[in-house]
Amino acid sequence: MKLLHIDSGILGDNSVSRRLSAATVAELKARHPGLAVTYRDLVANPIAHLTGAHLAAGSIDASQHDAQMRKDLADAAEALDQFLAADIVIVGAPMYNFSIPSQLKAWIDRLAVAGKTFRYTEKGPEGLAGAKKVIIASSRGGFYGAGTPLAAIDHQENYLRAVFGFFGITDLTFVRAEGVNISAEQKAKSIAEAERGIPALDIGLAQAA
């Protein structure tokens, strides 16, 4: 079994999403000691944002690619291969300005490859990565859940549900700490609640192993 662990929080040791993603990985490793873990920190080791040159590279002879483009293509291919090879993906994804970090968006852009994670058909798009399990370690400064006044401007979790769903992934779980910027007390309470829920996660690895 292979696990891919992605972090995108920019606050280092103070990042709530990193804390939750690490706790989730630790729980799964305790359950499954043989789990092979690949880790990428998208802040320390970012993937370049998508450009027109990258999109055009496939129609250009490889001998005409400069060193920077070769590096970019190799990095994109590695990111996609890691994602495709993983049985479970854990993503540390904080909310920044109602959406996800640009570093995480850059990574997702390299996964959205026709013929690899999705394809277009006469009946509409079809996801090709549906066998995966994805856990999102989500942190939000306020409260954005269903029924809250700010629910309409949640472009973080809603986007992640949509894009992984587009890839065909239906087994998607959120480990969530909300309201972490409201007060120190609320932050501690939200983190504790999220961490208490991690051991109870039902992700079905035993059935997939």
C-alpha positions as MATLAB code, in Angstrom:
seq = 'MKLLHIDSGILGDNSVSRRLSAATVAELKARHPGLAVTYRDLVANPIAHLTGAHLAAGSIDASQHDAQMRKDLADAAEALDQFLAADIVIVGAPMYNFSIPSQLKAWIDRLAVAGKTFRYTEKGPEGLAGAKKVIIASSRGGFYGAGTPLAAIDHQENYLRAVFGFFGITDLTFVRAEGVNISAEQKAKSIAEAERGIPALDIGLAQAA';
ca = [
       0.000    0.000    0.000;
       1.267    3.464   -0.921;
       0.410    6.737    0.770;
       1.108   10.176   -0.671;
       1.314   12.975    1.913;
       1.048   16.557    0.646;
       1.383   19.723    2.745;
       0.686   23.275    1.572;
       0.384   25.404    4.716;
       2.802   28.352    4.759;
       3.036   28.704    8.552;
       5.509   25.905    9.243;
       5.253   24.519   12.769;
       2.345   26.898   13.440;
       0.257   25.413   10.632;
      -2.903   23.673   11.823;
      -3.364   21.787    8.546;
       0.190   20.412    8.807;
      -0.480   19.279   12.357;
      -3.651   17.479   11.302;
      -2.139   15.912    8.177;
       0.839   14.625   10.202;
      -1.474   13.170   12.846;
      -3.517   11.434   10.157;
      -0.414    9.932    8.547;
       0.825    8.773   11.950;
      -2.503    7.062   12.633;
      -2.423    5.209    9.327;
       1.201    4.162    9.778;
       0.323    2.795   13.225;
      -2.515    0.769   11.715;
      -0.468   -0.373    8.720;
       3.284   -0.551    9.591;
       4.171   -1.594    6.044;
       2.606    1.504    4.485;
       5.040    3.196    2.073;
       4.861    6.978    2.503;
       5.939    9.589   -0.041;
       5.983   13.177    1.226;
       6.030   16.499   -0.588;
       6.049   19.885    1.066;
       4.682   22.247   -1.576;
       6.072   25.269    0.262;
       9.642   24.011    0.700;
       9.538   22.196   -2.651;
       6.941   23.981   -4.804;
       5.844   22.902   -8.223;
       5.840   25.689  -10.798;
       2.533   27.248  -11.699;
       1.055   26.155  -15.000;
       2.051   28.265  -18.010;
       1.201   28.458  -21.666;
       4.683   27.212  -22.471;
       4.052   24.065  -20.453;
       0.764   23.409  -22.246;
       2.444   23.935  -25.620;
       5.447   21.727  -24.796;
       3.677   18.556  -25.884;
       3.407   19.808  -29.443;
       7.082   20.754  -29.629;
       9.909   18.322  -30.299;
      11.599   17.475  -26.993;
      14.974   18.469  -28.437;
      13.735   22.068  -28.507;
      12.936   22.186  -24.775;
      15.331   24.309  -22.774;
      16.716   23.211  -19.402;
      13.997   24.984  -17.435;
      11.229   23.373  -19.474;
      12.798   19.923  -19.127;
      12.912   20.402  -15.349;
       9.327   21.639  -15.301;
       8.070   18.696  -17.339;
       9.997   16.200  -15.230;
       8.627   17.689  -12.011;
       5.078   17.639  -13.368;
       5.462   14.022  -14.484;
       6.816   13.019  -11.076;
       3.919   14.707   -9.265;
       1.378   12.977  -11.498;
       3.106    9.591  -11.189;
       3.178    9.868   -7.391;
      -0.519   10.673   -7.325;
      -1.461    7.858   -9.699;
       0.638    5.330   -7.785;
      -0.849    6.181   -4.387;
      -3.626    4.129   -2.843;
      -4.382    6.904   -0.359;
      -3.598   10.612   -0.539;
      -3.517   12.902    2.491;
      -3.551   16.620    1.708;
      -2.910   19.379    4.226;
      -5.086   22.170    2.842;
      -5.659   25.379    4.810;
      -8.135   28.004    3.683;
      -6.469   31.207    2.501;
      -8.770   34.052    1.442;
     -11.714   31.670    1.008;
      -9.780   29.261   -1.238;
      -6.709   27.003   -1.198;
      -3.024   28.013   -1.213;
      -1.671   28.810   -4.670;
       1.015   26.157   -4.081;
      -1.668   23.510   -3.741;
      -3.521   24.782   -6.801;
      -0.283   24.523   -8.824;
       0.064   20.872   -7.767;
      -3.549   20.065   -8.620;
      -3.114   21.698  -12.040;
      -0.401   19.130  -12.800;
      -2.732   16.280  -11.866;
      -5.530   17.405  -14.172;
      -4.226   15.646  -17.283;
      -6.648   14.289  -19.858;
      -6.164   10.570  -20.352;
      -4.551   10.200  -16.921;
      -6.945   11.423  -14.235;
      -9.961   12.122  -16.462;
     -11.190   11.868  -20.018;
     -13.913   13.494  -22.060;
     -16.582   11.263  -23.556;
     -19.755   11.773  -25.551;
     -21.634   11.516  -22.261;
     -19.429   14.057  -20.519;
     -16.216   13.889  -18.480;
     -15.233   10.642  -16.784;
     -12.833   10.418  -13.836;
     -10.042    7.854  -14.093;
      -8.617    7.932  -10.544;
     -11.643    6.626   -8.693;
      -9.912    3.815   -6.799;
      -8.076    6.256   -4.542;
      -8.939    7.398   -1.064;
      -8.316   11.043   -0.255;
      -8.240   12.647    3.184;
      -8.111   16.437    3.405;
      -6.667   17.964    6.586;
      -8.562   21.250    6.485;
      -8.096   24.340    8.645;
     -10.213   27.499    8.450;
      -9.988   30.733   10.416;
     -13.763   31.098   10.666;
     -16.802   28.860   10.332;
     -17.824   28.043    6.763;
     -19.879   24.868    7.119;
     -23.368   24.322    5.726;
     -25.877   26.658    7.299;
     -23.328   29.233    8.436;
     -23.429   32.847    7.169;
     -20.128   32.307    5.323;
     -20.977   29.000    3.647;
     -21.458   30.650    0.239;
     -17.841   31.858    0.107;
     -16.230   28.516    0.897;
     -14.132   27.987   -2.216;
     -11.702   25.725   -0.362;
     -13.487   22.513    0.562;
     -16.086   22.946   -2.178;
     -13.314   23.233   -4.772;
     -11.458   20.204   -3.414;
     -14.638   18.118   -3.464;
     -15.275   19.198   -7.043;
     -11.805   18.647   -8.465;
     -11.187   15.264   -6.823;
     -14.709   14.277   -7.796;
     -13.879   15.259  -11.368;
     -10.959   12.809  -11.134;
     -13.502   10.136  -10.196;
     -12.684   10.017   -6.494;
     -15.744    9.433   -4.340;
     -13.967    8.259   -1.174;
     -13.155   11.725    0.170;
     -12.931   12.539    3.880;
     -12.270   15.832    5.673;
     -10.454   16.184    8.985;
     -11.471   19.722    9.826;
     -10.540   22.406   12.370;
     -12.684   25.530   11.980;
     -12.672   28.856   13.779;
      -8.966   28.691   14.566;
      -8.528   32.463   14.246;
     -11.476   33.403   16.453;
      -9.662   32.954   19.761;
      -6.932   30.874   21.352;
      -9.587   28.901   23.203;
     -11.557   28.172   20.044;
      -8.387   27.172   18.187;
      -7.406   24.696   20.903;
     -10.945   23.302   21.039;
     -11.208   22.903   17.247;
      -7.821   21.201   16.943;
      -8.590   18.846   19.821;
     -11.930   17.879   18.280;
     -10.333   17.245   14.906;
      -7.539   15.152   16.417;
      -9.999   13.091   18.476;
     -11.775   12.173   15.266;
      -8.678   10.848   13.489;
      -8.535    7.416   15.208;
     -12.176    6.877   14.263;
     -11.579    7.417   10.552;
     -13.025    4.618    8.472;
     -11.038    4.599    5.267;
     -11.217    0.925    4.393;
      -7.500    0.304    3.923;
      -7.805   -3.180    5.293;
     -10.219   -4.118    2.526;
      -7.952   -2.603   -0.128;
      -4.735   -4.197    1.158;
];
